Every structure is written in structure tokens, then in C-alpha cells.
């Protein structure tokens, strides 16, 4: 009878083999990582190809529907003018977003510290949110002399409420057990705000910030449409209007593409910021093994 010494047993006996379920999960995760980038690119390529074929097969004139090639060549040819307009629109967008963050967070903190202030002013914030900006913008440009200030106010009005409402919700959503613990240990109102409520509100604030980023761009474009002034300092919305008057449809598409790309970049940047701030501690950003 052969006796096997445990100390001299083969090392391979201690290494468990990966079962079929685990191998399938690993393969599914790899496919998901690849598909997250490949599938949108494939869909975009198919859409561009279909757009080009529709124009060619139906012999549609470029002043009605230009092909993607003509739009790209127009974007390159008019890049200097469109880029200057993009900078104007982007300036209004980012300024409005910054003011919305400062005002929204500040007012949300005030609301959580004073129930009387929340009851007094929150309904008016709701009224501003539900009133279409296209109905307010003409009045703003009547009473505000500075065109830049008018554009900024319009974009701010659109971006302000998501930050205010989300941050207020987050500040009020701190765990009540932790609130009681802070109260037992005699924490001041400032200490509860700094160490409990603000960290609890961060995911809510970042969610509102992603929404407000896109809305500030929409507000800036709508305000430029209403303002309707040309020359130096005109944004992409005016360039679209101008191209429409001249029946320069390829330039309209080029400006529209720049607006869409700008919105995607803003959303992607804010999503990356949210991930970096939450990835180590919040459930929405922590990746767990399935």
C-alpha cells in the first residue's frame, strides 16, 4: 500500500480549477467592457452610412439635406468662425453652471438650516423651474442692458433648480441614527453640516450637477436664439439662425454637431468627476464582482 506524504504532494493539487460559471462570468464582463465602446461606435457608423445613402439614392439637394461628407467639409472650411462661436456659447454655459452651483448649494444649505427660509423661498424656485425660459428671456433682455448678463441669467435659470433640489434632498437624507449620534456627543450645527450632511449630500449634488451641465448649455443656446444679435461675440445659436437665413444647411448641421459634441463632453467630464469623488466609498460607483 502506497502512502503519500502530504508535504511532498504535487502543488497542482492545491490550485482550484475555474468552474464553468466563473469562466462564463469573466467572459461576460470582458464582452461588456468591449461592447460599451464598440456598440455605440457601430450604431453611429450605421447611422452615418444610412444618412449618406438616403441623400445619394434620393438625389436630395444639399440645401435641403446635405450628406455627411459635405457637412464635414463645411465644418473644416468654417472652423475658425464656428470655433469662435463655440467659445462664446461655452463661456456662457460654464459661467451659468458655476453661478448655479454657488447659488444652488448655498440656498440648499440655508434651507436645511432654516425651515422658515425653505417654506418661504422654495415655491418660487419651483415656479422659475416650471416656467419656460423662452417666455422669460424676452423680458430679461428688455430690462437687462448687458447682452452677456442677459444670456447668463437665462442659462442660470435653467441650470439652477436641479442643483438646488438635489442638494436639498441630499442634505435632508443624512441617516437619522447618525444625526442622533452627533446630537448625543454634542456636535454643533456646523459640525453636523460639515461632517455628516455635506458628505451625505455629495452623491445627490453630483447627480444634479450632471443634469445642470446639459441644461446650462440648453439655456445658453435658447437665450442666444432669443437675443438674436450678430457680429463679434455671437454664439453657435446665432450661427445656426444666420445659416438658415442664407440656406446654408451644411453650416447649420456643422454648428448643431458642435453643440451636441459640447453637451456630450460636458456630461462626460462631470460623470468622470462624480466617479472620481465617489469611487472609493459610495455604492453607486463601487464595482463589485457579479
TORKOL-4160 file (C-alpha; in steps of 0.2 Angstrom, whole numbers, padded with zeros to 4 digits, m for minus):
290
<pt num="1" X="0000" Y="0000" Z="0000"/>
<pt num="2" X="0007" Y="0017" Z="m0005"/>
<pt num="3" X="0007" Y="0031" Z="0007"/>
<pt num="4" X="0008" Y="0049" Z="0000"/>
<pt num="5" X="0017" Y="0062" Z="0011"/>
<pt num="6" X="0006" Y="0077" Z="0012"/>
<pt num="7" X="0022" Y="0088" Z="0012"/>
<pt num="8" X="0028" Y="0081" Z="m0004"/>
<pt num="9" X="0011" Y="0081" Z="m0013"/>
<pt num="10" X="0010" Y="0090" Z="m0030"/>
<pt num="11" X="0007" Y="0109" Z="m0029"/>
<pt num="12" X="m0006" Y="0107" Z="m0043"/>
<pt num="13" X="m0017" Y="0098" Z="m0031"/>
<pt num="14" X="m0019" Y="0115" Z="m0021"/>
<pt num="15" X="m0024" Y="0126" Z="m0035"/>
<pt num="16" X="m0043" Y="0125" Z="m0038"/>
<pt num="17" X="m0049" Y="0125" Z="m0056"/>
<pt num="18" X="m0060" Y="0139" Z="m0063"/>
<pt num="19" X="m0078" Y="0132" Z="m0065"/>
<pt num="20" X="m0088" Y="0135" Z="m0080"/>
<pt num="21" X="m0099" Y="0148" Z="m0071"/>
<pt num="22" X="m0085" Y="0158" Z="m0066"/>
<pt num="23" X="m0077" Y="0157" Z="m0084"/>
<pt num="24" X="m0094" Y="0162" Z="m0091"/>
<pt num="25" X="m0095" Y="0177" Z="m0079"/>
<pt num="26" X="m0077" Y="0183" Z="m0084"/>
<pt num="27" X="m0081" Y="0181" Z="m0102"/>
<pt num="28" X="m0097" Y="0191" Z="m0100"/>
<pt num="29" X="m0088" Y="0205" Z="m0091"/>
<pt num="30" X="m0075" Y="0206" Z="m0104"/>
<pt num="31" X="m0088" Y="0207" Z="m0118"/>
<pt num="32" X="m0097" Y="0221" Z="m0108"/>
<pt num="33" X="m0081" Y="0231" Z="m0107"/>
<pt num="34" X="m0078" Y="0229" Z="m0125"/>
<pt num="35" X="m0096" Y="0232" Z="m0130"/>
<pt num="36" X="m0098" Y="0248" Z="m0120"/>
<pt num="37" X="m0087" Y="0256" Z="m0133"/>
<pt num="38" X="m0089" Y="0246" Z="m0149"/>
<pt num="39" X="m0108" Y="0245" Z="m0150"/>
<pt num="40" X="m0111" Y="0264" Z="m0149"/>
<pt num="41" X="m0097" Y="0267" Z="m0162"/>
<pt num="42" X="m0105" Y="0253" Z="m0173"/>
<pt num="43" X="m0123" Y="0262" Z="m0172"/>
<pt num="44" X="m0115" Y="0279" Z="m0176"/>
<pt num="45" X="m0107" Y="0272" Z="m0191"/>
<pt num="46" X="m0123" Y="0264" Z="m0197"/>
<pt num="47" X="m0132" Y="0280" Z="m0194"/>
<pt num="48" X="m0120" Y="0290" Z="m0204"/>
<pt num="49" X="m0119" Y="0277" Z="m0218"/>
<pt num="50" X="m0139" Y="0277" Z="m0219"/>
<pt num="51" X="m0139" Y="0296" Z="m0219"/>
<pt num="52" X="m0127" Y="0296" Z="m0234"/>
<pt num="53" X="m0136" Y="0283" Z="m0244"/>
<pt num="54" X="m0153" Y="0291" Z="m0241"/>
<pt num="55" X="m0145" Y="0308" Z="m0248"/>
<pt num="56" X="m0137" Y="0299" Z="m0263"/>
<pt num="57" X="m0151" Y="0287" Z="m0268"/>
<pt num="58" X="m0165" Y="0300" Z="m0267"/>
<pt num="59" X="m0153" Y="0314" Z="m0275"/>
<pt num="60" X="m0158" Y="0326" Z="m0261"/>
<pt num="61" X="m0150" Y="0344" Z="m0264"/>
<pt num="62" X="m0138" Y="0349" Z="m0251"/>
<pt num="63" X="m0148" Y="0365" Z="m0247"/>
<pt num="64" X="m0162" Y="0353" Z="m0241"/>
<pt num="65" X="m0152" Y="0339" Z="m0233"/>
<pt num="66" X="m0133" Y="0338" Z="m0235"/>
<pt num="67" X="m0123" Y="0322" Z="m0234"/>
<pt num="68" X="m0111" Y="0319" Z="m0220"/>
<pt num="69" X="m0096" Y="0322" Z="m0231"/>
<pt num="70" X="m0102" Y="0339" Z="m0236"/>
<pt num="71" X="m0106" Y="0343" Z="m0218"/>
<pt num="72" X="m0088" Y="0338" Z="m0213"/>
<pt num="73" X="m0080" Y="0348" Z="m0226"/>
<pt num="74" X="m0091" Y="0363" Z="m0221"/>
<pt num="75" X="m0086" Y="0361" Z="m0203"/>
<pt num="76" X="m0067" Y="0361" Z="m0208"/>
<pt num="77" X="m0069" Y="0376" Z="m0220"/>
<pt num="78" X="m0079" Y="0386" Z="m0207"/>
<pt num="79" X="m0069" Y="0380" Z="m0192"/>
<pt num="80" X="m0062" Y="0397" Z="m0187"/>
<pt num="81" X="m0079" Y="0406" Z="m0187"/>
<pt num="82" X="m0088" Y="0391" Z="m0179"/>
<pt num="83" X="m0074" Y="0389" Z="m0166"/>
<pt num="84" X="m0076" Y="0407" Z="m0160"/>
<pt num="85" X="m0095" Y="0405" Z="m0159"/>
<pt num="86" X="m0092" Y="0389" Z="m0149"/>
<pt num="87" X="m0081" Y="0398" Z="m0137"/>
<pt num="88" X="m0094" Y="0411" Z="m0134"/>
<pt num="89" X="m0108" Y="0398" Z="m0130"/>
<pt num="90" X="m0096" Y="0388" Z="m0119"/>
<pt num="91" X="m0092" Y="0404" Z="m0109"/>
<pt num="92" X="m0110" Y="0407" Z="m0106"/>
<pt num="93" X="m0113" Y="0389" Z="m0102"/>
<pt num="94" X="m0099" Y="0387" Z="m0089"/>
<pt num="95" X="m0102" Y="0404" Z="m0081"/>
<pt num="96" X="m0120" Y="0399" Z="m0079"/>
<pt num="97" X="m0116" Y="0382" Z="m0072"/>
<pt num="98" X="m0103" Y="0390" Z="m0059"/>
<pt num="99" X="m0116" Y="0403" Z="m0053"/>
<pt num="100" X="m0129" Y="0389" Z="m0052"/>
<pt num="101" X="m0118" Y="0378" Z="m0041"/>
<pt num="102" X="m0114" Y="0393" Z="m0030"/>
<pt num="103" X="m0132" Y="0399" Z="m0028"/>
<pt num="104" X="m0140" Y="0381" Z="m0028"/>
<pt num="105" X="m0128" Y="0374" Z="m0014"/>
<pt num="106" X="m0129" Y="0390" Z="m0004"/>
<pt num="107" X="m0148" Y="0391" Z="m0004"/>
<pt num="108" X="m0149" Y="0372" Z="m0001"/>
<pt num="109" X="m0138" Y="0374" Z="0015"/>
<pt num="110" X="m0149" Y="0389" Z="0020"/>
<pt num="111" X="m0165" Y="0378" Z="0018"/>
<pt num="112" X="m0158" Y="0364" Z="0029"/>
<pt num="113" X="m0153" Y="0376" Z="0042"/>
<pt num="114" X="m0169" Y="0386" Z="0042"/>
<pt num="115" X="m0186" Y="0378" Z="0039"/>
<pt num="116" X="m0194" Y="0395" Z="0038"/>
<pt num="117" X="m0182" Y="0400" Z="0024"/>
<pt num="118" X="m0187" Y="0384" Z="0014"/>
<pt num="119" X="m0205" Y="0387" Z="0016"/>
<pt num="120" X="m0203" Y="0405" Z="0011"/>
<pt num="121" X="m0192" Y="0403" Z="m0005"/>
<pt num="122" X="m0193" Y="0385" Z="m0011"/>
<pt num="123" X="m0210" Y="0388" Z="m0020"/>
<pt num="124" X="m0203" Y="0402" Z="m0030"/>
<pt num="125" X="m0188" Y="0391" Z="m0036"/>
<pt num="126" X="m0201" Y="0379" Z="m0042"/>
<pt num="127" X="m0211" Y="0392" Z="m0051"/>
<pt num="128" X="m0194" Y="0398" Z="m0060"/>
<pt num="129" X="m0191" Y="0380" Z="m0065"/>
<pt num="130" X="m0208" Y="0376" Z="m0072"/>
<pt num="131" X="m0209" Y="0392" Z="m0082"/>
<pt num="132" X="m0202" Y="0390" Z="m0100"/>
<pt num="133" X="m0186" Y="0400" Z="m0102"/>
<pt num="134" X="m0192" Y="0406" Z="m0119"/>
<pt num="135" X="m0206" Y="0415" Z="m0111"/>
<pt num="136" X="m0195" Y="0424" Z="m0098"/>
<pt num="137" X="m0180" Y="0428" Z="m0110"/>
<pt num="138" X="m0188" Y="0442" Z="m0119"/>
<pt num="139" X="m0192" Y="0451" Z="m0103"/>
<pt num="140" X="m0174" Y="0448" Z="m0097"/>
<pt num="141" X="m0167" Y="0456" Z="m0112"/>
<pt num="142" X="m0179" Y="0471" Z="m0111"/>
<pt num="143" X="m0173" Y="0475" Z="m0093"/>
<pt num="144" X="m0155" Y="0470" Z="m0093"/>
<pt num="145" X="m0144" Y="0481" Z="m0104"/>
<pt num="146" X="m0129" Y="0469" Z="m0105"/>
<pt num="147" X="m0131" Y="0456" Z="m0118"/>
<pt num="148" X="m0119" Y="0445" Z="m0109"/>
<pt num="149" X="m0128" Y="0447" Z="m0092"/>
<pt num="150" X="m0145" Y="0443" Z="m0100"/>
<pt num="151" X="m0138" Y="0427" Z="m0108"/>
<pt num="152" X="m0130" Y="0422" Z="m0092"/>
<pt num="153" X="m0146" Y="0425" Z="m0082"/>
<pt num="154" X="m0156" Y="0414" Z="m0094"/>
<pt num="155" X="m0144" Y="0400" Z="m0094"/>
<pt num="156" X="m0143" Y="0401" Z="m0075"/>
<pt num="157" X="m0162" Y="0400" Z="m0073"/>
<pt num="158" X="m0162" Y="0383" Z="m0082"/>
<pt num="159" X="m0147" Y="0376" Z="m0073"/>
<pt num="160" X="m0151" Y="0382" Z="m0055"/>
<pt num="161" X="m0166" Y="0371" Z="m0049"/>
<pt num="162" X="m0158" Y="0353" Z="m0052"/>
<pt num="163" X="m0143" Y="0358" Z="m0041"/>
<pt num="164" X="m0155" Y="0366" Z="m0028"/>
<pt num="165" X="m0167" Y="0352" Z="m0027"/>
<pt num="166" X="m0155" Y="0338" Z="m0027"/>
<pt num="167" X="m0143" Y="0346" Z="m0014"/>
<pt num="168" X="m0158" Y="0350" Z="m0003"/>
<pt num="169" X="m0163" Y="0332" Z="m0004"/>
<pt num="170" X="m0146" Y="0325" Z="0000"/>
<pt num="171" X="m0144" Y="0337" Z="0015"/>
<pt num="172" X="m0160" Y="0331" Z="0022"/>
<pt num="173" X="m0156" Y="0312" Z="0018"/>
<pt num="174" X="m0142" Y="0310" Z="0031"/>
<pt num="175" X="m0145" Y="0295" Z="0042"/>
<pt num="176" X="m0156" Y="0299" Z="0057"/>
<pt num="177" X="m0146" Y="0287" Z="0068"/>
<pt num="178" X="m0130" Y="0297" Z="0064"/>
<pt num="179" X="m0140" Y="0313" Z="0067"/>
<pt num="180" X="m0144" Y="0306" Z="0084"/>
<pt num="181" X="m0126" Y="0301" Z="0087"/>
<pt num="182" X="m0120" Y="0318" Z="0083"/>
<pt num="183" X="m0133" Y="0326" Z="0094"/>
<pt num="184" X="m0128" Y="0314" Z="0109"/>
<pt num="185" X="m0110" Y="0319" Z="0108"/>
<pt num="186" X="m0114" Y="0337" Z="0107"/>
<pt num="187" X="m0109" Y="0342" Z="0090"/>
<pt num="188" X="m0113" Y="0359" Z="0084"/>
<pt num="189" X="m0124" Y="0363" Z="0069"/>
<pt num="190" X="m0109" Y="0367" Z="0059"/>
<pt num="191" X="m0100" Y="0351" Z="0064"/>
<pt num="192" X="m0116" Y="0341" Z="0059"/>
<pt num="193" X="m0117" Y="0350" Z="0042"/>
<pt num="194" X="m0098" Y="0348" Z="0038"/>
<pt num="195" X="m0095" Y="0330" Z="0044"/>
<pt num="196" X="m0112" Y="0322" Z="0041"/>
<pt num="197" X="m0124" Y="0332" Z="0030"/>
<pt num="198" X="m0112" Y="0338" Z="0016"/>
<pt num="199" X="m0104" Y="0320" Z="0013"/>
<pt num="200" X="m0121" Y="0313" Z="0013"/>
<pt num="201" X="m0127" Y="0325" Z="0000"/>
<pt num="202" X="m0112" Y="0324" Z="m0011"/>
<pt num="203" X="m0119" Y="0310" Z="m0022"/>
<pt num="204" X="m0136" Y="0319" Z="m0024"/>
<pt num="205" X="m0127" Y="0335" Z="m0028"/>
<pt num="206" X="m0116" Y="0327" Z="m0042"/>
<pt num="207" X="m0132" Y="0319" Z="m0049"/>
<pt num="208" X="m0139" Y="0336" Z="m0050"/>
<pt num="209" X="m0123" Y="0344" Z="m0057"/>
<pt num="210" X="m0123" Y="0332" Z="m0072"/>
<pt num="211" X="m0141" Y="0337" Z="m0076"/>
<pt num="212" X="m0137" Y="0355" Z="m0074"/>
<pt num="213" X="m0122" Y="0354" Z="m0085"/>
<pt num="214" X="m0133" Y="0349" Z="m0100"/>
<pt num="215" X="m0147" Y="0361" Z="m0095"/>
<pt num="216" X="m0135" Y="0376" Z="m0094"/>
<pt num="217" X="m0130" Y="0373" Z="m0112"/>
<pt num="218" X="m0148" Y="0372" Z="m0117"/>
<pt num="219" X="m0151" Y="0388" Z="m0108"/>
<pt num="220" X="m0137" Y="0397" Z="m0117"/>
<pt num="221" X="m0142" Y="0391" Z="m0134"/>
<pt num="222" X="m0161" Y="0396" Z="m0131"/>
<pt num="223" X="m0155" Y="0413" Z="m0124"/>
<pt num="224" X="m0144" Y="0416" Z="m0140"/>
<pt num="225" X="m0159" Y="0412" Z="m0151"/>
<pt num="226" X="m0170" Y="0425" Z="m0142"/>
<pt num="227" X="m0156" Y="0438" Z="m0141"/>
<pt num="228" X="m0153" Y="0436" Z="m0160"/>
<pt num="229" X="m0139" Y="0448" Z="m0161"/>
<pt num="230" X="m0125" Y="0445" Z="m0173"/>
<pt num="231" X="m0107" Y="0451" Z="m0176"/>
<pt num="232" X="m0092" Y="0448" Z="m0164"/>
<pt num="233" X="m0097" Y="0439" Z="m0149"/>
<pt num="234" X="m0111" Y="0428" Z="m0157"/>
<pt num="235" X="m0113" Y="0410" Z="m0151"/>
<pt num="236" X="m0117" Y="0395" Z="m0161"/>
<pt num="237" X="m0136" Y="0398" Z="m0160"/>
<pt num="238" X="m0135" Y="0414" Z="m0170"/>
<pt num="239" X="m0124" Y="0405" Z="m0182"/>
<pt num="240" X="m0137" Y="0392" Z="m0185"/>
<pt num="241" X="m0150" Y="0406" Z="m0187"/>
<pt num="242" X="m0139" Y="0415" Z="m0199"/>
<pt num="243" X="m0135" Y="0399" Z="m0209"/>
<pt num="244" X="m0154" Y="0396" Z="m0210"/>
<pt num="245" X="m0157" Y="0414" Z="m0217"/>
<pt num="246" X="m0144" Y="0410" Z="m0230"/>
<pt num="247" X="m0150" Y="0392" Z="m0234"/>
<pt num="248" X="m0133" Y="0386" Z="m0229"/>
<pt num="249" X="m0139" Y="0370" Z="m0222"/>
<pt num="250" X="m0122" Y="0361" Z="m0221"/>
<pt num="251" X="m0116" Y="0375" Z="m0209"/>
<pt num="252" X="m0132" Y="0373" Z="m0199"/>
<pt num="253" X="m0128" Y="0354" Z="m0197"/>
<pt num="254" X="m0110" Y="0358" Z="m0193"/>
<pt num="255" X="m0115" Y="0370" Z="m0179"/>
<pt num="256" X="m0128" Y="0358" Z="m0172"/>
<pt num="257" X="m0114" Y="0344" Z="m0172"/>
<pt num="258" X="m0103" Y="0356" Z="m0162"/>
<pt num="259" X="m0117" Y="0359" Z="m0149"/>
<pt num="260" X="m0121" Y="0341" Z="m0147"/>
<pt num="261" X="m0102" Y="0336" Z="m0145"/>
<pt num="262" X="m0100" Y="0350" Z="m0132"/>
<pt num="263" X="m0115" Y="0343" Z="m0122"/>
<pt num="264" X="m0108" Y="0326" Z="m0123"/>
<pt num="265" X="m0091" Y="0332" Z="m0117"/>
<pt num="266" X="m0098" Y="0342" Z="m0103"/>
<pt num="267" X="m0109" Y="0327" Z="m0097"/>
<pt num="268" X="m0094" Y="0315" Z="m0099"/>
<pt num="269" X="m0082" Y="0327" Z="m0089"/>
<pt num="270" X="m0095" Y="0329" Z="m0075"/>
<pt num="271" X="m0098" Y="0310" Z="m0074"/>
<pt num="272" X="m0079" Y="0307" Z="m0073"/>
<pt num="273" X="m0078" Y="0320" Z="m0059"/>
<pt num="274" X="m0093" Y="0311" Z="m0050"/>
<pt num="275" X="m0084" Y="0294" Z="m0052"/>
<pt num="276" X="m0068" Y="0300" Z="m0045"/>
<pt num="277" X="m0076" Y="0308" Z="m0030"/>
<pt num="278" X="m0087" Y="0293" Z="m0026"/>
<pt num="279" X="m0077" Y="0278" Z="m0032"/>
<pt num="280" X="m0070" Y="0273" Z="m0015"/>
<pt num="281" X="m0085" Y="0274" Z="m0004"/>
<pt num="282" X="m0102" Y="0276" Z="m0012"/>
<pt num="283" X="m0112" Y="0261" Z="m0018"/>
<pt num="284" X="m0116" Y="0269" Z="m0035"/>
<pt num="285" X="m0098" Y="0270" Z="m0040"/>
<pt num="286" X="m0090" Y="0254" Z="m0032"/>
<pt num="287" X="m0088" Y="0240" Z="m0044"/>
<pt num="288" X="m0092" Y="0223" Z="m0036"/>
<pt num="289" X="m0089" Y="0206" Z="m0043"/>
<pt num="290" X="m0105" Y="0199" Z="m0050"/>
